[in-house]
Amino acid sequence: MKTKSELQVVVSALVAASSAWLGGDLRAAVLVNESFTGTDWASIPNWYQTGGGFWYQNNEAFNANSSQWQFFTSAFASTDIGVGEKLSLSFNYTAVSGNISWLYASLYGGTAATANGWNQWSSGNGVSDTWSGYAGGIATAAAGASHEFLRAEGTASDYHPYATWDTAALFYVNSGPNSTLATGSPRAAQLVLENTGSAVSLTLLEGATLGSLSPIYTASDSTAGRKTTGYNVVSLYMGTSSGNGEVRYDNVLVELVPVPEPTTFALLGLGGLLLVGTRRAKNSASVC
């Protein structure tokens, strides 16, 4: 029979394991992990940008010209979101200028860019009529904008992914005016797509740091065309109220958090029982 101290050790280990899973750290498959350490674009050969003023310095990548909704993208291995699994995109950002209306985080499947300077408005230049996926837009009320989610697909005549005015948007929701997108200071954001079986649950989180994120908008796409398979591209971009803007990006992480195995649930249950037993023993000892 285990002693009280031994039980406490077991409980502590089980609680730590369960906390890791609940926090999305247990067995997560890392698909993209980029902290932009280097001195120039040659340091990040797997990242590409559309035309415009994109720069890379001081261990950050940033867009200094957003008049055409330029994109900053990287590809990863084709990934399906199984039932109960989550596909997550998180990153640090700094909205340097105050005229930014939205900052978009997007995950989609399709033809990935293979060179800098591709034109997102034309076919065969980094996107194609086969792309599809979701974008989450973090908004600022200063421009009369709203947090939003959309799912869109390319068409034979429209190769520009994720513009809110895009008639190819098959799923679109917005939350009304919000003031979340802060300018001038480093911030963090996350887009989470979860396959519930009957829908794709969408969550946007934002905060001062990656460790202090809070949900700012949630929605659910239960349409027949909801996307759960074939994700292979991450894209970051922003739109301005007028003129050019600047956003800096860092610590981009894309990961797939799988469903815990049945043994994990069993361990969680065992941990709970042991914890209850330990507390009862402690209370009994206190009474005596």
Beta strands, then each sheet from edge to edge (+ up, - down):
strand 1: 29-34
strand 2: 47-49
strand 3: 54-57
strand 4: 60-63
strand 5: 71-79
strand 6: 86-95
strand 7: 100-109
strand 8: 132-139
strand 9: 146-153
strand 10: 169-177
strand 11: 186-195
strand 12: 200-207
strand 13: 214-221
strand 14: 231-240
strand 15: 247-257
sheet 1: 1+ 15- 4+ 3-
sheet 2: 1+ 15- 6+ 11- 12+ 13-
sheet 3: 2+ 5- 14+ 7- 8+ 9- 10+
end
